[in-house]
């Protein structure tokens, strides 16, 4: 492809179109994967349908004009950007549940009471750490509430060790309404 063809508006618009298709494709793909992990079949199917349809259009457009390096750059940049956009959207949606485990060497009971007053269910477990007995607290919350739990823990015991894991509830238990 000649330099003036690469500099043409149609070459840039084509690459931009491929970029936007790929951003949409990968955004849907990233969200679909996250919904699959959370067991959400219906939304996973819908996202997969649209993701694959957009992918076919994007890859066909690239393959129909491999002489234009802008198309390949648009495809690759759209792939990378779509992953990030999908992650950003998923973080904002905050769908699902998280098990927060808190280890406190001194203030376990106070922490548990503080979290319960904030409306969270907490299970207290006595445990032995490197330096002796500790309180291990288990608190399962909606993902959108994790920041509130972190704040409550930090205000009560800034020295507490805190981890979070994605979980899928199977049955029963208390979930903050």
C-alpha positions in Angstrom: 0.0 0.0 0.0 1.4 3.4 -0.9 2.0 6.2 1.6 -0.7 8.4 0.1 -3.3 5.6 0.4 -2.4 5.1 4.1 -2.8 8.9 4.6 -6.2 8.9 3.0 -9.3 9.6 5.1 -10.9 6.3 4.0 -8.0 4.3 5.3 -8.1 6.0 8.7 -11.9 5.7 8.9 -11.7 2.0 8.0 -9.1 1.5 10.8 -11.2 3.5 13.2 -14.3 1.4 12.4 -12.3 -1.8 13.0 -11.0 -0.3 16.3 -14.5 0.5 17.5 -15.8 -2.9 16.4 -13.0 -4.6 18.3 -13.5 -2.4 21.4 -17.2 -3.5 21.4 -16.3 -7.1 20.7 -13.8 -7.3 23.5 -15.9 -5.4 26.0 -18.7 -7.9 25.4 -16.2 -10.8 25.7 -14.7 -9.5 28.9 -18.2 -9.0 30.5 -19.4 -12.3 29.2 -16.5 -14.2 30.8 -17.1 -12.4 34.1 -20.8 -13.4 34.0 -19.9 -17.0 33.1 -17.7 -17.2 36.2 -20.6 -15.9 38.2 -23.0 -18.4 36.8 -25.3 -15.9 34.9 -26.3 -18.0 31.9 -28.8 -15.8 30.2 -26.7 -12.6 30.1 -23.7 -14.7 29.2 -25.5 -16.2 26.2 -26.7 -12.7 25.0 -23.3 -11.1 25.4 -21.7 -14.1 23.6 -24.1 -13.8 20.7 -23.4 -10.1 20.1 -19.7 -10.5 20.8 -19.2 -13.3 18.2 -21.3 -11.4 15.6 -19.2 -8.3 16.0 -16.0 -10.3 15.9 -16.9 -11.8 12.5 -17.5 -8.4 11.1 -14.3 -7.0 12.5 -12.0 -9.8 11.4 -13.6 -10.0 8.0 -12.9 -6.3 7.5 -9.3 -6.7 8.5 -8.7 -9.7 6.3 -10.3 -8.1 3.3 -7.6 -5.4 3.3 -4.4 -6.8 4.9 -2.3 -4.3 2.8 -3.5 -1.5 5.1 -1.4 -1.6 8.3 -3.8 0.8 9.9 -6.4 -2.0 9.9 -4.1 -4.3 11.9 -3.2 -1.5 14.3 -6.9 -0.7 14.8 -7.7 -4.3 15.4 -4.9 -4.8 18.0 -5.6 -1.5 19.7 -9.3 -2.3 19.8 -8.6 -5.7 21.4 -6.5 -4.1 24.2 -8.8 -1.2 24.7 -11.9 -3.5 24.8 -10.4 -5.6 27.6 -9.9 -2.5 29.7 -13.3 -1.0 28.9 -15.0 -4.3 29.8 -13.1 -4.4 33.1 -14.0 -0.8 33.9 -17.7 -1.5 33.2 -17.7 -4.6 35.3 -16.1 -2.8 38.2 -18.9 -0.1 38.0 -21.6 -2.8 37.9 -20.1 -4.6 40.9 -22.2 -7.7 40.3 -21.7 -10.6 42.6 -20.5 -11.4 46.1 -17.2 -11.2 47.9 -16.0 -13.1 51.0 -14.0 -10.7 53.1 -11.7 -12.3 55.6 -10.3 -10.1 58.3 -7.5 -11.2 60.7 -7.1 -9.0 63.8 -4.6 -9.7 66.6 -6.3 -7.4 69.1 -9.7 -6.1 68.1 -11.6 -9.0 66.5 -14.7 -8.7 68.7 -14.9 -4.9 68.3 -14.5 -5.3 64.6 -17.3 -7.9 64.4 -19.6 -5.6 66.4 -18.8 -2.6 64.2 -19.5 -4.6 61.0 -22.7 -6.0 62.5 -23.9 -2.5 63.4 -23.3 -1.5 59.8 -25.7 -4.3 58.8 -23.2 -7.0 57.7 -23.2 -10.6 58.8 -20.0 -11.7 60.4 -18.7 -15.1 61.6 -16.0 -15.0 64.2 -13.4 -17.7 64.3 -10.7 -18.0 66.9 -7.4 -18.8 65.2 -3.7 -19.1 65.9 -1.3 -16.8 64.0 2.4 -16.5 63.9 2.5 -14.5 67.2 -0.4 -16.3 69.0 -4.1 -16.2 69.1 -6.0 -13.9 66.6 -9.6 -13.3 65.6 -10.5 -14.3 62.0 -13.7 -12.8 60.8 -15.6 -14.0 57.7 -18.0 -11.5 56.1 -19.7 -12.2 52.8 -21.1 -9.1 51.1 -22.2 -7.8 47.8 -19.3 -6.5 45.7 -20.7 -3.0 45.8 -20.4 -3.0 49.6 -16.7 -4.1 49.8 -15.5 -0.5 50.1 -17.8 0.1 53.1 -16.5 -3.0 54.8 -12.9 -1.9 54.1 -13.6 1.5 55.6 -15.2 0.1 58.7 -12.3 -2.3 59.3 -9.7 0.5 58.7 -11.5 2.8 61.1 -11.6 0.2 63.9 -8.3 -1.7 63.4 -5.9 -0.2 60.9 -3.5 -3.1 61.6 -6.0 -5.8 60.5 -5.1 -8.1 57.6 -7.9 -8.1 55.0 -8.4 -10.3 51.9 -11.3 -10.6 49.5 -12.4 -13.5 47.3 -15.2 -13.7 44.8 -17.8 -16.2 45.8 -21.0 -17.7 44.5 -23.7 -18.2 47.1 -25.2 -21.7 47.0 -28.0 -21.5 49.5 -29.3 -19.8 52.6 -27.5 -17.4 54.9 -27.8 -13.7 55.6 -27.2 -11.3 52.7 -27.5 -7.6 53.4 -30.7 -6.2 51.7 
